[in-house]
């Protein structure tokens, strides 16, 4: 289901933000939505007994105030090793897409997107972090879109453009906005600058079609990357997670041939490669919500992660890396 097809018939609004500019803007754009006032977003997101997949099919929006801390450090599940000053933030929690391997289904009770509308508080937290960096330190690498797909919701909230403009020309900061979307309006209307990288997650078309429900197909994502490069954006490429499906060698061989011939490599600064991995407690909840055959592979269950065995991980990653 496309984002335009979603009814967004219900909007939950925290009392504390009912007069926030972003809330007023959104409610003007959704005049037919039923508005429900709440005390705290966790009263909606965190309650037990929710039907996660029903909410994916017909989601509500939750508008709330984010609370400190606004920035978080990296961990073993994030591609954070490229910078010693890596942080991520969560202007939106939950994703409008329905990727079967996504850890959010194991992390959260519900699937409704939560938008934290006090954007200026997040901006001030970034400025404080920048001020604390010692002289000569690496730039702060800030990921905006790990717990959502920010650009998939750009038409509603404009947060990608807001972050891009807020730090235009700011020294010592490198923002990454990761997406599977094809946000052509954003690319037409937002002037790129060196402090922002757009990072596309690409998967072979059989994976995108079967396991990334709602997300654009591979060719639309490639077209979006080409348009972004043509407009002057610098890009990252994310090949994560790689999946050991039947006949995976043939699938990834064809995939890499397509990428190597179609992507604007001159605009791509960085490539990340990773395999399916999830924290054990998240995996258990994912298995309790039966949805996909991906969860029934004979994974190795270690104390820190559920993933493929070491030799399987290395074989898969080396196969793809060698084609680059």
Residue, then its C-alpha position, 0 to 999 in steps of 0.5 A: x500500500x502506498x503512503x498516499x493510499x493510507x487513510x491516516x484516519x486517526x491522529x493521537x496528539x499529546x496534550x503538551x504539543x497540541x499547539x505546536x506548529x507542526x501539529x497545527x500544520x498536519x491537522x490542517x492537511x488531514x481535516x477528516x482525521x479523528x483527533x484523540x488527545x492523550x497524555x503520553x505517546x507510550x499510552x498508545x505505542x506501548x500498550x500490550x495486546x496490539x495487532x502489529x500487522x493490522x496497524x501496518x495495514x491501517x496506521x494511525x499517527x501519533x504526535x508527541x514531544x521527544x524527551x532527553x536524551x535526544x542523541x544516542x551512541x552507536x552499537x553493534x547493530x548499527x553501521x557506526x564504525x566509520x566515525x569515532x563521533x557517531x550519534x543517531x537520533x529519532x525524530x520519528x519512531x516507527x516506519x511506514x514500510x513493512x520490511x519483514x526482517x525489520x527489528x522494529x517489530x521486535x522492539x515496539x509493541x505497536x506499528x503506528x508512527x510516532x512523530x516528535x514535533x519539538x524539532x528545535x529541542x533536537x537541533x539544540x541537542x546537536x549544537x550542544x554535542x558539536x560544542x563539546x567536541x574537542x578541537x581537531x576532532x572528527x566531524x560528528x556523524x549524525x544518523x537521522x533515519x534508523x528507527x524510521x524512513x524519514x523521507x518516506x514521510x517527507x510529504x507529510x512532515x518535511x523533516x528531511x528538508x528541515x534538518x537539511x536547512x537547519x545545519x546548512x553550512x555548519x562545520x563539524x557535522x555530517x548528517x546521514x538520512x537513510x531511506x528506501x523511498x523515491x522522494x522526487x519532490x524533496x530532491x527537486x526542492x531541497x538544495x543539497x549541501x556538503x553536510x548531508x548525505x542521502x543513503x539508499x538501502x537497496x535490495x535485489x528485486x526478489x527481496x524488495x518485492x517479497x520482503x519489503x512491503x510498501x517500499x518502492x521497487x529496486x528500479x525506482x530507488x535506483x532512479x531516485x539515486x540517479x536523480x539525487x546525484x544529478x542534483x548534486x547530492x553526495x550519496x551512501x549505498x547500504x547493502x544491508x541486510x544481505x539474506x541467504x535465500x535459496x539460490x542467493x548466489x545467482x540472485x546477488x550476482x544479477x543484483x550486483x551486475x545491475x548496480x555496477x551498471x546503473x548507479x551514479x558511482x561518482x557521487x557515492x562516498x561510502x558503501x555499507x555491507x551487512x547481513x541479517x542480525x537482530x538482538x535475541x530478545x527482539x528476535x523472540x518477539x518477532x517469532x511470537x508475531x508469525x509473519x515471514x519465512x525469514x525467521x525460520x532459517x537455522x540461525x546461530x543464537x549467540x548471547x548478543x545477536x541472532x544471525x547466520x553462522x560466522x562462515x555463512x556471514x563471511x561467505x555472503x559478504x565476501x561474495x557481494x564485496x568482490x562484485x564491487 
